[in-house]
Amino acid sequence: MTDIIEVKNLVKKFGDITAVNDITFSVARGEIFAFLGPNGAGKSTTIKMLTTLLDPTAGSIALAGFDPKHDPHAVRKSFGIVFQDPSLDDELTAWENMEFHGVLYGIEKKVRRERIEKLMTFVELWDRKDSLVKSFSGGMKRRLEIARGLLHHPKVIFLDEPTIGLDPQTRNHLWNYLKDLNATEGTTVFFTTHYMEEAEKVAERIAVIDYGKIVAIGTADELKKKTDTSSLEDAFLALTGRKIRDEEAGAADAMRQRRQVWSGGNRR
């Protein structure tokens, strides 16, 4: 199985602060991969570099064979993303949100509309396609964001805390959708979460990052064995400590950086 994401000696500095400090890892094509770390550990900064929102200070990235710094358009066509914070337009219908995304990615009209119907049916929202998004529950919005992120048939989907604030039933449904997608279409899933049971239940491998460095990587069982613990949460605490952390460097620029992905720069 070939690697779809390759990261080598990646560094990101904000002034005197090193948010990501010489990390190296890879993700196999079709893998479900979890990225765990305390607040300020560097996980969101890493995802921003993988998804063209930030340029690395040093090191290299290859996503689906492309370099985000030198070939951002090809990289953007290769991935979908679901942000931690809602990114839908509440004043548009579910269909209009999907349609707008498809137009931005230059998907031909007939293919676009067939794909919208398939994905909205997949996430059980087809019957609400003409409803304004502002009338949706949090779980419905998350499902629509996942459908939108998959519209251009990406090779990788990034999910940054996709189930935060959702009830256990909705969280369970969302992961079932994603596991089914991974199984049927071979989509690589790269996610962050604070729910240890999600990482253990869903991910094939887990990378733990702390203070900008990857401190361990492996299956949940391998991490527990490495730390001589009986649960993933205990393993995580053994690897990262119990100190409460601040938000990571560069968080204040997150909205500005995020807009770059949905800006006109996405148009081909």
VEXLUMRO-726047 format. One line per field, with one value per residue (C-alpha): residue number from 1; residue in three letters; z negated, y negated, x negated. Coordinates in steps of 0.5 Angstrom, whole numbers. Layout:
<pts>
k: (NUM	...) $
r: (ALA	...) $
up: (Z	...) $
north: (Y	...) $
east: (X	...) $
</pts>
This chain:
<pts>
k: (1	2	3	4	5	6	7	8	9	10	11	12	13	14	15	16	17	18	19	20	21	22	23	24	25	26	27	28	29	30	31	32	33	34	35	36	37	38	39	40	41	42	43	44	45	46	47	48	49	50	51	52	53	54	55	56	57	58	59	60	61	62	63	64	65	66	67	68	69	70	71	72	73	74	75	76	77	78	79	80	81	82	83	84	85	86	87	88	89	90	91	92	93	94	95	96	97	98	99	100	101	102	103	104	105	106	107	108	109	110	111	112	113	114	115	116	117	118	119	120	121	122	123	124	125	126	127	128	129	130	131	132	133	134	135	136	137	138	139	140	141	142	143	144	145	146	147	148	149	150	151	152	153	154	155	156	157	158	159	160	161	162	163	164	165	166	167	168	169	170	171	172	173	174	175	176	177	178	179	180	181	182	183	184	185	186	187	188	189	190	191	192	193	194	195	196	197	198	199	200	201	202	203	204	205	206	207	208	209	210	211	212	213	214	215	216	217	218	219	220	221	222	223	224	225	226	227	228	229	230	231	232	233	234	235	236	237	238	239	240	241	242	243	244	245	246	247	248	249	250	251	252	253	254	255	256	257	258	259	260	261	262	263	264	265	266	267	268) $
r: (MET	THR	ASP	ILE	ILE	GLU	VAL	LYS	ASN	LEU	VAL	LYS	LYS	PHE	GLY	ASP	ILE	THR	ALA	VAL	ASN	ASP	ILE	THR	PHE	SER	VAL	ALA	ARG	GLY	GLU	ILE	PHE	ALA	PHE	LEU	GLY	PRO	ASN	GLY	ALA	GLY	LYS	SER	THR	THR	ILE	LYS	MET	LEU	THR	THR	LEU	LEU	ASP	PRO	THR	ALA	GLY	SER	ILE	ALA	LEU	ALA	GLY	PHE	ASP	PRO	LYS	HIS	ASP	PRO	HIS	ALA	VAL	ARG	LYS	SER	PHE	GLY	ILE	VAL	PHE	GLN	ASP	PRO	SER	LEU	ASP	ASP	GLU	LEU	THR	ALA	TRP	GLU	ASN	MET	GLU	PHE	HIS	GLY	VAL	LEU	TYR	GLY	ILE	GLU	LYS	LYS	VAL	ARG	ARG	GLU	ARG	ILE	GLU	LYS	LEU	MET	THR	PHE	VAL	GLU	LEU	TRP	ASP	ARG	LYS	ASP	SER	LEU	VAL	LYS	SER	PHE	SER	GLY	GLY	MET	LYS	ARG	ARG	LEU	GLU	ILE	ALA	ARG	GLY	LEU	LEU	HIS	HIS	PRO	LYS	VAL	ILE	PHE	LEU	ASP	GLU	PRO	THR	ILE	GLY	LEU	ASP	PRO	GLN	THR	ARG	ASN	HIS	LEU	TRP	ASN	TYR	LEU	LYS	ASP	LEU	ASN	ALA	THR	GLU	GLY	THR	THR	VAL	PHE	PHE	THR	THR	HIS	TYR	MET	GLU	GLU	ALA	GLU	LYS	VAL	ALA	GLU	ARG	ILE	ALA	VAL	ILE	ASP	TYR	GLY	LYS	ILE	VAL	ALA	ILE	GLY	THR	ALA	ASP	GLU	LEU	LYS	LYS	LYS	THR	ASP	THR	SER	SER	LEU	GLU	ASP	ALA	PHE	LEU	ALA	LEU	THR	GLY	ARG	LYS	ILE	ARG	ASP	GLU	GLU	ALA	GLY	ALA	ALA	ASP	ALA	MET	ARG	GLN	ARG	ARG	GLN	VAL	TRP	SER	GLY	GLY	ASN	ARG	ARG) $
up: (0	2	-2	0	-5	-6	-11	-12	-18	-18	-22	-23	-27	-28	-30	-36	-37	-34	-33	-29	-31	-26	-25	-20	-19	-13	-12	-7	-2	-4	-12	-17	-21	-28	-30	-37	-42	-47	-46	-43	-41	-34	-30	-27	-25	-21	-18	-16	-12	-9	-6	-4	-9	-12	-8	-12	-15	-13	-11	-6	-4	1	1	7	10	10	6	2	3	10	13	9	14	15	8	6	11	8	1	-2	-9	-15	-20	-27	-27	-22	-15	-12	-9	-14	-9	-3	-3	-3	4	5	1	5	11	10	7	14	18	14	16	23	23	30	28	30	26	20	19	20	14	10	10	8	3	0	0	-3	-9	-10	-8	-1	-3	-6	0	0	-7	-9	-13	-19	-21	-21	-28	-29	-27	-21	-19	-20	-16	-10	-11	-10	-4	-1	-3	1	7	12	10	6	5	-3	-7	-13	-19	-25	-31	-27	-32	-38	-41	-38	-42	-42	-37	-32	-33	-32	-26	-23	-24	-21	-15	-14	-15	-10	-5	-7	-6	1	4	1	-1	-6	-13	-17	-23	-30	-36	-44	-44	-46	-45	-38	-36	-39	-35	-29	-27	-24	-27	-32	-32	-38	-38	-44	-44	-36	-36	-35	-41	-39	-33	-32	-33	-40	-43	-41	-44	-51	-50	-50	-56	-60	-61	-60	-56	-50	-55	-60	-54	-52	-59	-60	-53	-54	-61	-65	-65	-62	-55	-52	-45	-40	-36	-30	-32	-32	-24	-23	-20	-15	-13	-12	-8	-3	-1	1	4	12	11	11	18	24) $
north: (0	-7	-13	-19	-23	-24	-29	-30	-34	-39	-46	-52	-58	-64	-69	-66	-61	-54	-51	-45	-42	-37	-32	-26	-21	-18	-16	-10	-11	-9	-9	-12	-16	-20	-26	-27	-32	-37	-44	-48	-41	-43	-39	-44	-48	-41	-41	-48	-46	-40	-44	-50	-55	-56	-55	-51	-54	-48	-41	-38	-35	-31	-30	-25	-27	-34	-39	-44	-50	-49	-46	-48	-48	-40	-39	-43	-38	-32	-33	-35	-39	-39	-45	-45	-51	-51	-54	-53	-59	-59	-63	-58	-52	-45	-44	-51	-50	-44	-47	-53	-48	-44	-51	-53	-46	-47	-40	-39	-41	-34	-30	-36	-35	-27	-27	-32	-27	-21	-25	-28	-21	-18	-23	-22	-29	-29	-30	-37	-39	-45	-47	-53	-51	-55	-51	-45	-42	-41	-34	-35	-41	-36	-31	-37	-39	-32	-31	-38	-36	-30	-33	-34	-26	-28	-22	-25	-28	-32	-33	-37	-35	-33	-31	-36	-38	-33	-28	-21	-18	-23	-22	-15	-16	-20	-15	-10	-14	-16	-8	-6	-11	-9	-2	-3	-9	-8	-15	-16	-19	-24	-27	-30	-29	-30	-24	-18	-13	-15	-15	-8	-5	-8	-10	-4	-8	-14	-20	-23	-30	-35	-41	-41	-34	-27	-23	-17	-13	-7	-3	-4	3	1	-6	-2	3	-3	-6	0	-3	0	-5	-10	-16	-13	-12	-19	-22	-18	-21	-28	-29	-32	-40	-44	-47	-54	-55	-54	-59	-62	-61	-68	-68	-61	-65	-69	-63	-59	-64	-62	-55	-58	-64	-65	-62	-55	-56	-53) $
east: (0	-3	-3	2	-1	-9	-12	-19	-23	-17	-18	-13	-15	-11	-17	-21	-15	-16	-9	-12	-19	-22	-16	-16	-11	-7	0	2	7	14	12	16	11	12	8	8	5	6	8	2	-1	-2	4	8	2	0	6	6	-1	2	8	4	7	0	-7	-12	-18	-22	-22	-17	-10	-7	0	2	-4	-4	-7	-2	-7	-9	-3	3	8	7	7	13	17	14	17	24	24	29	27	28	32	38	37	43	47	54	57	57	61	57	57	54	49	47	48	43	38	38	38	32	28	30	35	39	46	49	44	44	52	51	46	50	56	51	48	54	57	51	52	59	61	64	71	68	64	69	69	64	58	60	66	61	59	51	51	55	50	44	47	48	40	38	42	39	32	33	37	30	28	22	17	16	21	19	23	21	25	31	36	34	41	45	49	46	52	50	42	44	47	42	37	41	41	34	32	37	34	27	29	33	29	22	22	16	19	14	18	16	21	21	25	20	25	27	19	19	25	24	17	12	6	5	0	-1	-4	-6	-10	-11	-14	-11	-12	-9	-6	-2	4	8	5	-2	-1	2	-4	-9	-7	-5	3	9	13	11	13	8	3	4	3	-3	-6	-4	-3	3	1	7	4	6	8	3	-1	2	9	11	10	14	20	16	12	18	21	16	18	25	23	22	15	19	22	18) $
</pts>
